Amino acid sequence: MSVDAAQLPPQPRPDPDSEGFWSATASGRIKLCRCSDCGLWHHPPLERCRACAAETRFDPIAGTGSLRSFIVVRHAAVPGYLDAVPYIVGMVELDEQPGLRLVGRLLDVDPQHVEVGARVRAELVDLPPGDFVVIAFRIGEGKPDE
């Protein structure tokens, strides 16, 4: 059975700067762009560091962080998520560096139990139709930030 592209969620479009990110997720790892010289993390990925102009590379991250903001989507306008409402999209600040943030869905949590500051852990999930793997988050253990 073929899948109607109009019913799928938006699909990533890898480019030369983001290819390392997408190839890592496809192999079950989370890697983000990091300066080879000063160690500054960058997301979205850049060819050169914005602080020192050195080349960047992709390094693994722990995948843990704190929820900084979120939205509960109750009326989906994006194909592929129409049957998933309500769902939560959160912005997570990663433990690797202040200001290093990723956006992703929060999995298996009641919207009434989500708090800014909650500790989360990243995991990889298939994006239908299965050509890409994306980062999502689960609320983890630990107290919210004070």
N, CA, C and O atoms as a GROMACS GRO file, in nm:
protein
  584
    1MET      N    1   0.085  -0.118   0.000
    1MET     CA    2   0.000   0.000   0.000
    1MET      C    3   0.089   0.124   0.000
    1MET      O    4   0.180   0.135   0.082
    2SER      N    5   0.064   0.215  -0.090
    2SER     CA    6   0.144   0.337  -0.098
    2SER      C    7   0.092   0.441   0.002
    2SER      O    8  -0.025   0.441   0.040
    3VAL      N    9   0.182   0.528   0.042
    3VAL     CA   10   0.149   0.631   0.139
    3VAL      C   11   0.130   0.762   0.064
    3VAL      O   12   0.213   0.800  -0.018
    4ASP      N   13   0.020   0.832   0.094
    4ASP     CA   14  -0.007   0.962   0.035
    4ASP      C   15   0.083   1.065   0.102
    4ASP      O   16   0.071   1.090   0.222
    5ALA      N   17   0.173   1.126   0.026
    5ALA     CA   18   0.269   1.222   0.080
    5ALA      C   19   0.200   1.339   0.150
    5ALA      O   20   0.257   1.397   0.243
    6ALA      N   21   0.079   1.374   0.108
    6ALA     CA   22   0.007   1.485   0.170
    6ALA      C   23  -0.036   1.452   0.313
    6ALA      O   24  -0.069   1.542   0.389
    7GLN      N   25  -0.035   1.324   0.350
    7GLN     CA   26  -0.075   1.283   0.484
    7GLN      C   27   0.043   1.262   0.578
    7GLN      O   28   0.024   1.227   0.694
    8LEU      N   29   0.165   1.282   0.528
    8LEU     CA   30   0.285   1.260   0.608
    8LEU      C   31   0.327   1.388   0.680
    8LEU      O   32   0.297   1.498   0.635
    9PRO      N   33   0.397   1.374   0.793
    9PRO     CA   34   0.454   1.493   0.856
    9PRO      C   35   0.561   1.554   0.767
    9PRO      O   36   0.614   1.485   0.680
   10PRO      N   37   0.593   1.680   0.786
   10PRO     CA   38   0.700   1.742   0.706
   10PRO      C   39   0.828   1.659   0.717
   10PRO      O   40   0.863   1.609   0.824
   11GLN      N   41   0.897   1.646   0.605
   11GLN     CA   42   1.018   1.565   0.598
   11GLN      C   43   1.142   1.654   0.600
   11GLN      O   44   1.143   1.759   0.536
   12PRO      N   45   1.246   1.613   0.672
   12PRO     CA   46   1.371   1.690   0.673
   12PRO      C   47   1.433   1.696   0.534
   12PRO      O   48   1.409   1.609   0.450
   13ARG      N   49   1.511   1.799   0.510
   13ARG     CA   50   1.587   1.814   0.386
   13ARG      C   51   1.734   1.833   0.423
   13ARG      O   52   1.782   1.945   0.437
   14PRO      N   53   1.806   1.721   0.440
   14PRO     CA   54   1.947   1.733   0.477
   14PRO      C   55   2.026   1.815   0.376
   14PRO      O   56   2.000   1.808   0.255
   15ASP      N   57   2.121   1.891   0.426
   15ASP     CA   58   2.212   1.968   0.341
   15ASP      C   59   2.354   1.934   0.386
   15ASP      O   60   2.371   1.859   0.482
   16PRO      N   61   2.455   1.988   0.320
   16PRO     CA   62   2.593   1.953   0.359
   16PRO      C   63   2.624   1.982   0.507
   16PRO      O   64   2.700   1.908   0.568
   17ASP      N   65   2.567   2.088   0.564
   17ASP     CA   66   2.594   2.120   0.704
   17ASP      C   67   2.526   2.024   0.800
   17ASP      O   68   2.580   1.994   0.906
   18SER      N   69   2.408   1.974   0.765
   18SER     CA   70   2.332   1.890   0.858
   18SER      C   71   2.346   1.740   0.831
   18SER      O   72   2.292   1.659   0.906
   19GLU      N   73   2.417   1.702   0.727
   19GLU     CA   74   2.428   1.561   0.691
   19GLU      C   75   2.483   1.476   0.806
   19GLU      O   76   2.437   1.363   0.826
   20GLY      N   77   2.580   1.527   0.881
   20GLY     CA   78   2.636   1.452   0.994
   20GLY      C   79   2.533   1.423   1.102
   20GLY      O   80   2.535   1.317   1.164
   21PHE      N   81   2.443   1.518   1.125
   21PHE     CA   82   2.334   1.500   1.222
   21PHE      C   83   2.242   1.388   1.176
   21PHE      O   84   2.211   1.297   1.253
   22TRP      N   85   2.197   1.395   1.049
   22TRP     CA   86   2.101   1.297   0.998
   22TRP      C   87   2.161   1.158   0.984
   22TRP      O   88   2.093   1.059   1.010
   23SER      N   89   2.287   1.148   0.944
   23SER     CA   90   2.348   1.016   0.934
   23SER      C   91   2.367   0.954   1.072
   23SER      O   92   2.356   0.832   1.088
   24ALA      N   93   2.394   1.036   1.174
   24ALA     CA   94   2.406   0.984   1.310
   24ALA      C   95   2.272   0.932   1.361
   24ALA      O   96   2.266   0.822   1.416
   25THR      N   97   2.164   1.008   1.342
   25THR     CA   98   2.034   0.962   1.390
   25THR      C   99   1.992   0.834   1.318
   25THR      O  100   1.932   0.745   1.378
   26ALA      N  101   2.023   0.825   1.189
   26ALA     CA  102   1.989   0.704   1.112
   26ALA      C  103   2.059   0.581   1.168
   26ALA      O  104   2.009   0.470   1.154
   27SER      N  105   2.175   0.601   1.229
   27SER     CA  106   2.249   0.488   1.286
   27SER      C  107   2.226   0.473   1.437
   27SER      O  108   2.297   0.400   1.505
   28GLY      N  109   2.124   0.544   1.488
   28GLY     CA  110   2.085   0.527   1.627
   28GLY      C  111   2.164   0.609   1.728
   28GLY      O  112   2.162   0.578   1.847
   29ARG      N  113   2.232   0.713   1.682
   29ARG     CA  114   2.310   0.798   1.773
   29ARG      C  115   2.265   0.943   1.759
   29ARG      O  116   2.212   0.983   1.655
   30ILE      N  117   2.287   1.020   1.864
   30ILE     CA  118   2.259   1.163   1.859
   30ILE      C  119   2.392   1.235   1.864
   30ILE      O  120   2.466   1.226   1.962
   31LYS      N  121   2.422   1.307   1.757
   31LYS     CA  122   2.544   1.386   1.749
   31LYS      C  123   2.508   1.527   1.706
   31LYS      O  124   2.424   1.548   1.619
   32LEU      N  125   2.572   1.624   1.770
   32LEU     CA  126   2.552   1.764   1.733
   32LEU      C  127   2.685   1.824   1.690
   32LEU      O  128   2.792   1.770   1.717
   33CYS      N  129   2.674   1.936   1.624
   33CYS     CA  130   2.789   2.007   1.569
   33CYS      C  131   2.867   2.076   1.682
   33CYS      O  132   2.809   2.142   1.768
   34ARG      N  133   3.000   2.058   1.678
   34ARG     CA  134   3.086   2.116   1.782
   34ARG      C  135   3.214   2.168   1.718
   34ARG      O  136   3.269   2.106   1.627
   35CYS      N  137   3.262   2.281   1.768
   35CYS     CA  138   3.385   2.340   1.718
   35CYS      C  139   3.504   2.248   1.750
   35CYS      O  140   3.518   2.201   1.862
   36SER      N  141   3.586   2.225   1.649
   36SER     CA  142   3.705   2.141   1.666
   36SER      C  143   3.813   2.210   1.750
   36SER      O  144   3.903   2.144   1.801
   37ASP      N  145   3.804   2.343   1.763
   37ASP     CA  146   3.907   2.417   1.835
   37ASP      C  147   3.861   2.459   1.975
   37ASP      O  148   3.919   2.416   2.075
   38CYS      N  149   3.757   2.542   1.982
   38CYS     CA  150   3.716   2.596   2.113
   38CYS      C  151   3.612   2.509   2.184
   38CYS      O  152   3.585   2.530   2.302
   39GLY      N  153   3.552   2.412   2.115
   39GLY     CA  154   3.457   2.321   2.178
   39GLY      C  155   3.315   2.370   2.188
   39GLY      O  156   3.231   2.302   2.246
   40LEU      N  157   3.283   2.488   2.133
   40LEU     CA  158   3.148   2.542   2.138
   40LEU      C  159   3.054   2.454   2.055
   40LEU      O  160   3.085   2.417   1.942
   41TRP      N  161   2.939   2.421   2.114
   41TRP     CA  162   2.837   2.343   2.043
   41TRP      C  163   2.752   2.437   1.959
   41TRP      O  164   2.732   2.553   1.996
   42HIS      N  165   2.703   2.388   1.845
   42HIS     CA  166   2.618   2.466   1.756
   42HIS      C  167   2.499   2.382   1.711
   42HIS      O  168   2.515   2.267   1.670
   43HIS      N  169   2.382   2.438   1.720
   43HIS     CA  170   2.264   2.377   1.658
   43HIS      C  171   2.168   2.489   1.623
   43HIS      O  172   2.130   2.566   1.711
   44PRO      N  173   2.128   2.499   1.497
   44PRO     CA  174   2.157   2.410   1.386
   44PRO      C  175   2.306   2.410   1.351
   44PRO      O  176   2.380   2.502   1.386
   45PRO      N  177   2.349   2.304   1.280
   45PRO     CA  178   2.491   2.288   1.248
   45PRO      C  179   2.544   2.397   1.157
   45PRO      O  180   2.473   2.453   1.073
   46LEU      N  181   2.672   2.426   1.175
   46LEU     CA  182   2.743   2.524   1.093
   46LEU      C  183   2.873   2.462   1.043
   46LEU      O  184   2.930   2.374   1.108
   47GLU      N  185   2.919   2.508   0.928
   47GLU     CA  186   3.046   2.460   0.874
   47GLU      C  187   3.163   2.510   0.958
   47GLU      O  188   3.262   2.440   0.977
   48ARG      N  189   3.150   2.634   1.008
   48ARG     CA  190   3.257   2.696   1.087
   48ARG      C  191   3.198   2.751   1.216
   48ARG      O  192   3.081   2.789   1.222
   49CYS      N  193   3.280   2.753   1.320
   49CYS     CA  194   3.238   2.802   1.451
   49CYS      C  195   3.208   2.951   1.446
   49CYS      O  196   3.283   3.029   1.387
   50ARG      N  197   3.097   2.990   1.506
   50ARG     CA  198   3.061   3.132   1.507
   50ARG      C  199   3.145   3.211   1.607
   50ARG      O  200   3.145   3.334   1.603
   51ALA      N  201   3.217   3.142   1.698
   51ALA     CA  202   3.300   3.212   1.796
   51ALA      C  203   3.444   3.230   1.749
   51ALA      O  204   3.503   3.336   1.772
   52CYS      N  205   3.501   3.127   1.683
   52CYS     CA  206   3.644   3.136   1.648
   52CYS      C  207   3.673   3.103   1.501
   52CYS      O  208   3.788   3.109   1.459
   53ALA      N  209   3.571   3.068   1.424
   53ALA     CA  210   3.581   3.040   1.280
   53ALA      C  211   3.656   2.911   1.247
   53ALA      O  212   3.689   2.887   1.131
   54ALA      N  213   3.682   2.827   1.348
   54ALA     CA  214   3.745   2.697   1.320
   54ALA      C  215   3.642   2.602   1.259
   54ALA      O  216   3.522   2.627   1.267
   55GLU      N  217   3.689   2.494   1.200
   55GLU     CA  218   3.599   2.393   1.144
   55GLU      C  219   3.524   2.322   1.256
   55GLU      O  220   3.569   2.317   1.370
   56THR      N  221   3.408   2.269   1.221
   56THR     CA  222   3.327   2.196   1.318
   56THR      C  223   3.325   2.048   1.282
   56THR      O  224   3.363   2.007   1.172
   57ARG      N  225   3.279   1.969   1.378
   57ARG     CA  226   3.263   1.824   1.359
   57ARG      C  227   3.138   1.783   1.436
   57ARG      O  228   3.079   1.864   1.509
   58PHE      N  229   3.097   1.659   1.420
   58PHE     CA  230   2.980   1.609   1.494
   58PHE      C  231   3.028   1.517   1.606
   58PHE      O  232   3.098   1.419   1.583
   59ASP      N  233   2.987   1.551   1.729
   59ASP     CA  234   3.023   1.474   1.847
   59ASP      C  235   2.897   1.425   1.917
   59ASP      O  236   2.793   1.491   1.909
   60PRO      N  237   2.905   1.311   1.986
   60PRO     CA  238   2.788   1.260   2.058
   60PRO      C  239   2.753   1.348   2.178
   60PRO      O  240   2.839   1.411   2.238
   61ILE      N  241   2.625   1.349   2.211
   61ILE     CA  242   2.576   1.419   2.330
   61ILE      C  243   2.511   1.318   2.423
   61ILE      O  244   2.475   1.207   2.382
   62ALA      N  245   2.496   1.356   2.549
   62ALA     CA  246   2.432   1.268   2.647
   62ALA      C  247   2.282   1.257   2.621
   62ALA      O  248   2.221   1.154   2.649
   63GLY      N  249   2.221   1.364   2.568
   63GLY     CA  250   2.078   1.362   2.540
   63GLY      C  251   1.991   1.397   2.658
   63GLY      O  252   1.871   1.371   2.657
   64THR      N  253   2.051   1.455   2.762
   64THR     CA  254   1.973   1.496   2.878
   64THR      C  255   1.969   1.647   2.886
   64THR      O  256   2.059   1.716   2.838
   65GLY      N  257   1.863   1.698   2.947
   65GLY     CA  258   1.851   1.842   2.959
   65GLY      C  259   1.727   1.880   3.038
   65GLY      O  260   1.665   1.796   3.103
   66SER      N  261   1.694   2.008   3.031
   66SER     CA  262   1.579   2.063   3.103
   66SER      C  263   1.483   2.127   3.005
   66SER      O  264   1.523   2.196   2.911
   67LEU      N  265   1.355   2.104   3.028
   67LEU     CA  266   1.251   2.162   2.945
   67LEU      C  267   1.244   2.312   2.973
   67LEU      O  268   1.222   2.352   3.088
   68ARG      N  269   1.261   2.394   2.871
   68ARG     CA  270   1.260   2.540   2.888
   68ARG      C  271   1.129   2.603   2.845
   68ARG      O  272   1.092   2.710   2.894
   69SER      N  273   1.058   2.538   2.753
   69SER     CA  274   0.930   2.590   2.705
   69SER      C  275   0.856   2.476   2.639
   69SER      O  276   0.918   2.379   2.594
   70PHE      N  277   0.724   2.486   2.632
   70PHE     CA  278   0.648   2.383   2.561
   70PHE      C  279   0.514   2.439   2.516
   70PHE      O  280   0.468   2.542   2.566
   71ILE      N  281   0.455   2.369   2.423
   71ILE     CA  282   0.322   2.403   2.376
   71ILE      C  283   0.243   2.274   2.361
   71ILE      O  284   0.295   2.173   2.316
   72VAL      N  285   0.116   2.280   2.400
   72VAL     CA  286   0.027   2.166   2.381
   72VAL      C  287  -0.052   2.193   2.253
   72VAL      O  288  -0.127   2.291   2.245
   73VAL      N  289  -0.036   2.107   2.155
   73VAL     CA  290  -0.106   2.122   2.028
   73VAL      C  291  -0.238   2.046   2.038
   73VAL      O  292  -0.240   1.923   2.052
   74ARG      N  293  -0.347   2.120   2.032
   74ARG     CA  294  -0.479   2.059   2.045
   74ARG      C  295  -0.554   2.053   1.912
   74ARG      O  296  -0.649   1.977   1.897
   75HIS      N  297  -0.510   2.134   1.816
   75HIS     CA  298  -0.571   2.136   1.683
   75HIS      C  299  -0.459   2.129   1.581
   75HIS      O  300  -0.406   2.232   1.538
   76ALA      N  301  -0.424   2.009   1.542
   76ALA     CA  302  -0.310   1.991   1.452
   76ALA      C  303  -0.342   2.044   1.313
   76ALA      O  304  -0.448   2.018   1.257
   77ALA      N  305  -0.248   2.118   1.260
   77ALA     CA  306  -0.259   2.169   1.123
   77ALA      C  307  -0.154   2.106   1.033
   77ALA      O  308  -0.149   2.133   0.913
   78VAL      N  309  -0.069   2.021   1.093
   78VAL     CA  310   0.041   1.960   1.020
   78VAL      C  311   0.003   1.817   0.984
   78VAL      O  312  -0.032   1.738   1.072
   79PRO      N  313   0.009   1.782   0.855
   79PRO     CA  314  -0.021   1.643   0.817
   79PRO      C  315   0.067   1.546   0.894
   79PRO      O  316   0.181   1.576   0.928
   80GLY      N  317   0.012   1.430   0.919
   80GLY     CA  318   0.086   1.327   0.991
   80GLY      C  319   0.063   1.331   1.140
   80GLY      O  320   0.097   1.235   1.210
   81TYR      N  321   0.008   1.439   1.190
   81TYR     CA  322  -0.017   1.451   1.334
   81TYR      C  323  -0.165   1.475   1.365
   81TYR      O  324  -0.200   1.498   1.480
   82LEU      N  325  -0.250   1.471   1.264
   82LEU     CA  326  -0.390   1.502   1.284
   82LEU      C  327  -0.457   1.409   1.384
   82LEU      O  328  -0.546   1.451   1.458
   83ASP      N  329  -0.415   1.283   1.388
   83ASP     CA  330  -0.475   1.186   1.479
   83ASP      C  331  -0.402   1.179   1.613
   83ASP      O  332  -0.440   1.100   1.700
   84ALA      N  333  -0.300   1.260   1.632
   84ALA     CA  334  -0.217   1.251   1.753
   84ALA      C  335  -0.252   1.355   1.859
   84ALA      O  336  -0.193   1.354   1.967
   85VAL      N  337  -0.347   1.444   1.831
   85VAL     CA  338  -0.378   1.551   1.926
   85VAL      C  339  -0.447   1.494   2.050
   85VAL      O  340  -0.522   1.397   2.040
   86PRO      N  341  -0.424   1.554   2.167
   86PRO     CA  342  -0.325   1.658   2.189
   86PRO      C  343  -0.184   1.598   2.198
   86PRO      O  344  -0.166   1.486   2.246
   87TYR      N  345  -0.086   1.673   2.150
   87TYR     CA  346   0.053   1.634   2.167
   87TYR      C  347   0.132   1.756   2.210
   87TYR      O  348   0.086   1.870   2.198
   88ILE      N  349   0.252   1.731   2.261
   88ILE     CA  350   0.332   1.838   2.321
   88ILE      C  351   0.462   1.850   2.245
   88ILE      O  352   0.529   1.751   2.215
   89VAL      N  353   0.498   1.974   2.213
   89VAL     CA  354   0.628   2.005   2.154
   89VAL      C  355   0.703   2.090   2.255
   89VAL      O  356   0.651   2.190   2.305
   90GLY      N  357   0.826   2.050   2.283
   90GLY     CA  358   0.904   2.121   2.383
   90GLY      C  359   1.037   2.170   2.331
   90GLY      O  360   1.094   2.112   2.238
   91MET      N  361   1.086   2.277   2.393
   91MET     CA  362   1.222   2.326   2.367
   91MET      C  363   1.306   2.287   2.488
   91MET      O  364   1.275   2.324   2.602
   92VAL      N  365   1.413   2.212   2.462
   92VAL     CA  366   1.497   2.156   2.567
   92VAL      C  367   1.635   2.219   2.561
   92VAL      O  368   1.698   2.225   2.456
   93GLU      N  369   1.683   2.265   2.676
   93GLU     CA  370   1.821   2.310   2.687
   93GLU      C  371   1.905   2.191   2.733
   93GLU      O  372   1.882   2.135   2.840
   94LEU      N  373   2.002   2.155   2.650
   94LEU     CA  374   2.083   2.037   2.677
   94LEU      C  375   2.188   2.064   2.784
   94LEU      O  376   2.233   2.177   2.801
   95ASP      N  377   2.226   1.959   2.854
   95ASP     CA  378   2.325   1.971   2.962
   95ASP      C  379   2.464   2.006   2.912
   95ASP      O  380   2.546   2.057   2.988
   96GLU      N  381   2.493   1.980   2.786
   96GLU     CA  382   2.627   2.003   2.733
   96GLU      C  383   2.672   2.148   2.741
   96GLU      O  384   2.790   2.177   2.760
   97GLN      N  385   2.575   2.242   2.726
   97GLN     CA  386   2.615   2.384   2.718
   97GLN      C  387   2.493   2.474   2.739
   97GLN      O  388   2.389   2.449   2.678
   98PRO      N  389   2.503   2.577   2.822
   98PRO     CA  390   2.393   2.672   2.833
   98PRO      C  391   2.359   2.730   2.696
   98PRO      O  392   2.448   2.768   2.620
   99GLY      N  393   2.231   2.736   2.666
   99GLY     CA  394   2.186   2.792   2.538
   99GLY      C  395   2.181   2.693   2.423
   99GLY      O  396   2.130   2.727   2.317
  100LEU      N  397   2.231   2.571   2.442
  100LEU     CA  398   2.224   2.469   2.337
  100LEU      C  399   2.087   2.403   2.348
  100LEU      O  400   2.060   2.330   2.443
  101ARG      N  401   2.002   2.428   2.249
  101ARG     CA  402   1.862   2.385   2.259
  101ARG      C  403   1.819   2.305   2.138
  101ARG      O  404   1.864   2.328   2.026
  102LEU      N  405   1.731   2.210   2.164
  102LEU     CA  406   1.666   2.130   2.061
  102LEU      C  407   1.516   2.136   2.083
  102LEU      O  408   1.470   2.154   2.195
  103VAL      N  409   1.442   2.122   1.975
  103VAL     CA  410   1.296   2.118   1.980
  103VAL      C  411   1.252   1.979   1.938
  103VAL      O  412   1.304   1.923   1.841
  104GLY      N  413   1.157   1.922   2.010
  104GLY     CA  414   1.105   1.791   1.975
  104GLY      C  415   0.978   1.761   2.051
  104GLY      O  416   0.941   1.831   2.145
  105ARG      N  417   0.911   1.656   2.007
  105ARG     CA  418   0.789   1.613   2.077
  105ARG      C  419   0.824   1.552   2.211
  105ARG      O  420   0.928   1.489   2.227
  106LEU      N  421   0.735   1.571   2.308
  106LEU     CA  422   0.743   1.501   2.436
  106LEU      C  423   0.655   1.378   2.425
  106LEU      O  424   0.538   1.388   2.388
  107LEU      N  425   0.710   1.264   2.458
  107LEU     CA  426   0.642   1.136   2.438
  107LEU      C  427   0.575   1.087   2.565
  107LEU      O  428   0.629   1.099   2.675
  108ASP      N  429   0.456   1.030   2.548
  108ASP     CA  430   0.387   0.955   2.654
  108ASP      C  431   0.375   1.031   2.785
  108ASP      O  432   0.407   0.979   2.891
  109VAL      N  433   0.328   1.154   2.776
  109VAL     CA  434   0.307   1.232   2.898
  109VAL      C  435   0.176   1.310   2.885
  109VAL      O  436   0.144   1.364   2.779
  110ASP      N  437   0.102   1.314   2.993
  110ASP     CA  438  -0.023   1.390   2.998
  110ASP      C  439   0.013   1.539   3.002
  110ASP      O  440   0.097   1.579   3.082
  111PRO      N  441  -0.049   1.621   2.916
  111PRO     CA  442  -0.017   1.764   2.916
  111PRO      C  443  -0.030   1.830   3.053
  111PRO      O  444   0.039   1.928   3.081
  112GLN      N  445  -0.117   1.779   3.138
  112GLN     CA  446  -0.134   1.838   3.271
  112GLN      C  447  -0.016   1.810   3.364
  112GLN      O  448  -0.005   1.871   3.470
  113HIS      N  449   0.072   1.719   3.324
  113HIS     CA  450   0.185   1.682   3.410
  113HIS      C  451   0.318   1.736   3.359
  113HIS      O  452   0.424   1.690   3.401
  114VAL      N  453   0.313   1.832   3.268
  114VAL     CA  454   0.436   1.888   3.211
  114VAL      C  455   0.465   2.021   3.280
  114VAL      O  456   0.377   2.105   3.296
  115GLU      N  457   0.591   2.038   3.322
  115GLU     CA  458   0.634   2.162   3.387
  115GLU      C  459   0.763   2.212   3.323
  115GLU      O  460   0.852   2.133   3.291
  116VAL      N  461   0.772   2.343   3.305
  116VAL     CA  462   0.899   2.402   3.264
  116VAL      C  463   1.001   2.369   3.372
  116VAL      O  464   0.971   2.378   3.491
  117GLY      N  465   1.120   2.330   3.331
  117GLY     CA  466   1.224   2.290   3.424
  117GLY      C  467   1.235   2.140   3.441
  117GLY      O  468   1.332   2.091   3.500
  118ALA      N  469   1.137   2.065   3.391
  118ALA     CA  470   1.141   1.919   3.404
  118ALA      C  471   1.265   1.863   3.335
  118ALA      O  472   1.306   1.911   3.229
  119ARG      N  473   1.322   1.761   3.395
  119ARG     CA  474   1.436   1.693   3.335
  119ARG      C  475   1.384   1.599   3.226
  119ARG      O  476   1.283   1.531   3.245
  120VAL      N  477   1.453   1.597   3.114
  120VAL     CA  478   1.413   1.512   3.002
  120VAL      C  479   1.533   1.435   2.948
  120VAL      O  480   1.648   1.470   2.973
  121ARG      N  481   1.502   1.330   2.875
  121ARG     CA  482   1.603   1.250   2.807
  121ARG      C  483   1.559   1.232   2.662
  121ARG      O  484   1.444   1.200   2.634
  122ALA      N  485   1.654   1.253   2.571
  122ALA     CA  486   1.626   1.239   2.428
  122ALA      C  487   1.621   1.092   2.390
  122ALA      O  488   1.690   1.009   2.447
  123GLU      N  489   1.538   1.064   2.292
  123GLU     CA  490   1.538   0.932   2.229
  123GLU      C  491   1.506   0.951   2.082
  123GLU      O  492   1.451   1.053   2.041
  124LEU      N  493   1.540   0.852   2.005
  124LEU     CA  494   1.520   0.858   1.861
  124LEU      C  495   1.393   0.784   1.823
  124LEU      O  496   1.368   0.673   1.871
  125VAL      N  497   1.312   0.846   1.736
  125VAL     CA  498   1.188   0.785   1.689
  125VAL      C  499   1.182   0.796   1.537
  125VAL      O  500   1.234   0.891   1.478
  126ASP      N  501   1.118   0.697   1.476
  126ASP     CA  502   1.100   0.700   1.331
  126ASP      C  503   0.999   0.806   1.293
  126ASP      O  504   0.895   0.821   1.357
  127LEU      N  505   1.029   0.879   1.188
  127LEU     CA  506   0.936   0.976   1.132
  127LEU      C  507   0.870   0.909   1.013
  127LEU      O  508   0.939   0.870   0.918
  128PRO      N  509   0.737   0.893   1.014
  128PRO     CA  510   0.672   0.827   0.900
  128PRO      C  511   0.705   0.898   0.770
  128PRO      O  512   0.706   1.022   0.767
  129PRO      N  513   0.732   0.827   0.663
  129PRO     CA  514   0.715   0.684   0.640
  129PRO      C  515   0.835   0.598   0.679
  129PRO      O  516   0.841   0.482   0.640
  130GLY      N  517   0.929   0.650   0.754
  130GLY     CA  518   1.041   0.570   0.799
  130GLY      C  519   1.173   0.602   0.733
  130GLY      O  520   1.271   0.531   0.752
  131ASP      N  521   1.177   0.710   0.654
  131ASP     CA  522   1.301   0.747   0.587
  131ASP      C  523   1.396   0.825   0.679
  131ASP      O  524   1.515   0.832   0.653
  132PHE      N  525   1.342   0.882   0.786
  132PHE     CA  526   1.423   0.961   0.879
  132PHE      C  527   1.395   0.920   1.022
  132PHE      O  528   1.286   0.872   1.055
  133VAL      N  529   1.494   0.941   1.107
  133VAL     CA  530   1.482   0.922   1.251
  133VAL      C  531   1.501   1.060   1.313
  133VAL      O  532   1.595   1.132   1.278
  134VAL      N  533   1.411   1.098   1.405
  134VAL     CA  534   1.417   1.231   1.465
  134VAL      C  535   1.428   1.220   1.617
  134VAL      O  536   1.404   1.114   1.675
  135ILE      N  537   1.464   1.330   1.679
  135ILE     CA  538   1.478   1.334   1.824
  135ILE      C  539   1.345   1.372   1.888
  135ILE      O  540   1.279   1.467   1.845
  136ALA      N  541   1.307   1.297   1.990
  136ALA     CA  542   1.193   1.328   2.075
  136ALA      C  543   1.243   1.318   2.219
  136ALA      O  544   1.357   1.278   2.243
  137PHE      N  545   1.159   1.355   2.313
  137PHE     CA  546   1.201   1.358   2.453
  137PHE      C  547   1.100   1.289   2.543
  137PHE      O  548   0.980   1.288   2.517
  138ARG      N  549   1.153   1.232   2.650
  138ARG     CA  550   1.071   1.175   2.757
  138ARG      C  551   1.104   1.248   2.886
  138ARG      O  552   1.220   1.277   2.916
  139ILE      N  553   0.999   1.276   2.962
  139ILE     CA  554   1.020   1.334   3.094
  139ILE      C  555   1.097   1.231   3.176
  139ILE      O  556   1.059   1.114   3.183
  140GLY      N  557   1.206   1.276   3.238
  140GLY     CA  558   1.292   1.184   3.313
  140GLY      C  559   1.276   1.201   3.462
  140GLY      O  560   1.185   1.270   3.509
  141GLU      N  561   1.365   1.138   3.534
  141GLU     CA  562   1.363   1.149   3.679
  141GLU      C  563   1.439   1.273   3.722
  141GLU      O  564   1.523   1.325   3.647
  142GLY      N  565   1.410   1.319   3.840
  142GLY     CA  566   1.477   1.437   3.893
  142GLY      C  567   1.378   1.550   3.910
  142GLY      O  568   1.274   1.554   3.844
  143LYS      N  569   1.410   1.641   3.999
  143LYS     CA  570   1.321   1.752   4.027
  143LYS      C  571   1.338   1.862   3.922
  143LYS      O  572   1.447   1.880   3.869
  144PRO      N  573   1.229   1.935   3.893
  144PRO     CA  574   1.243   2.050   3.803
  144PRO      C  575   1.340   2.151   3.861
  144PRO      O  576   1.359   2.160   3.982
  145ASP      N  577   1.403   2.228   3.771
  145ASP     CA  578   1.496   2.333   3.815
  145ASP      C  579   1.422   2.432   3.904
  145ASP      O  580   1.303   2.458   3.885
  146GLU      N  581   1.493   2.485   3.999
  146GLU     CA  582   1.434   2.586   4.088
  146GLU      C  583   1.434   2.720   4.019
  146GLU      O  584   1.389   2.819   4.075
   0.00000   0.00000   0.00000
